[in-house]
Amino acid sequence: MFELTIEREFSAAHRMRDYAGACGRMHGHNYRVLLAVEGEELDESGMLVDFAELKRILDAILAELDHRDLNEIPPFDELNPSSENLARYLYDRARGELGGTVRVSRVTVHESPTSSATYRRD
């Protein structure tokens, strides 16, 4: 099994609904996102998938979130924009963009250098 990982960044504001702490107020993060994909079959060039293609896919998804208020963007207009929910959202969006024998194995969202959430399906 091969696994490839790319890393990208975006900045956004959000607030946690029904949360009594500081995160219940509007604040922002410089998010770091790691997208990992996996598969068994390499193409004729000896690659699972081109890193450039993975970056294109993730960049397009993150462009919709970058420098925005996440609470205004579906599904986060109803769903709390936690790092956990963001990781699952990015996983599902990237999964929908990949084809062939390559599949998303996990997405990790860092909301700070020391705090992250990972979503994967087993």
N, C-alpha and C positions, 0 to 999 in steps of 0.2 A: 504494500500500500504506500502510495506517495502522498505527501501533504505539502502544500505550498501556503505561505502566509504573506500577506501584504499589510502594510500599515498606512493609514491616512489620518488626517486631522480635520476637524471643523469646530467652529465656535457657535454657541447658541445660548439663549436665555431660556429659563423655565422656572416654574414654581410647582411644588408638590401640593396637591389639593388635600384637604383634611389632614394636614400635618402640623403639629403644634410647634415644632422647632424652627430654626432659622431657614431651613429649606422650604418652608411654607411661604416665604417671601420671594419675590422675583430676584433671581440671581443668574449668573452665567458660568459657563464652563468652557474651557478649551479642551474639547473631547479628543481622545486618541482612539482610533478604531482599528482592531486587528481582525482581518477576515482570513480564515483558513479554509482551504478546499482540499478535497482528497479524491483519489481515484487510483485504479490499478493499471489502466492502459495509457501508454505514452503514444503520442502521434509520430508521424514519420520523421519529425525533427528531433525526436527524443524528449519531447516536453509533454507534461500533463495538460497544461494550458499556458498560454503566453501571459507573463506577468502584466504586460501592457493591457491585455484584455481584462484582467481582474481589476486593475486600477481604473480602467474606463468605466466598468460596471459600478464599482463602489463610488467613484467620483461623481457619477451621475445621480446616484441615490443621495449622497451627502450634500450635493448642490441644492437639493430641495430643503435641506435643514439648516444650512450654513447661514449664520447671522440672522436667524429668525427666532421668534418666540415659539418654542415647541408646543406650548399649550394652545396655539392657534392652528396647528397643523394636524389633520386627521392621521392616525387615530388618537393622537394625544390631546385633541380637543375634548375627548371624553375619558381617555385612559391616562393615568398619571405618567408623566414622562420621566420615570425612574431609569436608572442605568440598566436595570434588568429588563424593563419593557422595551427600551431602546435597542438592546442587544437582540431580543427576539424579533423586533420589527426589522432590523437590518438583516438578520439571518433570513427571514421570510422573503424580503425583497430581493436579496442577492440570489437566493435559491431559485426564484422565478426567472432570473436572467440567465442562469447557467443552463447549458444543454449537454447532451451526450452523456458520457460516463463520469463526468466531473460533478461532484456534489459538495455543498457547503458542509464542513465538519463542525465549525464553531465560529462564533463572533464574540470578541471581547471589546467592551466599551470601558475606557478609562475616563472617569470624570475628573480625576486629579492624578498626580504622579503616584499616589499611594492607595487609590481606591478604584476598583474595577468590578465589573460584572461580566460573566461569560454565559452565553446560551449555546447549547448544543442539544441535538436530539439523538438519543441512543437507540 
